[in-house]
Amino acid sequence: MKSLPDTGLFKPVPSRTEAKTDTTSRVARQILDLEAKTRTAKTERLRAARLAQEADAPPAAPPKKTVQKRRKSA
């Protein structure tokens, strides 16, 4: 039995504008994914640095209560 050549007989061929739109969409998604990965890596790096800094710092003393002055009544 003969096999049919792959001529795109049953596959819709996108028009020129559709192909350009698909390319633009694909590139835009790649850029957004790269930015998201970069943002996540930066967040993790900063979180690790903050936790290390908090671990090295002495514990903070509780804030002192302020004493309010009373008004003198005349």
Buried (B, 14 or more C-beta within 10 A) or exposed (E): EEEEEEEEEEEEEEEEEEEEEEEEEEEEEEEEEEEEEEEEEEEEEEEEEEEEEEEEEEEEEEEEEEEEEEEEEE
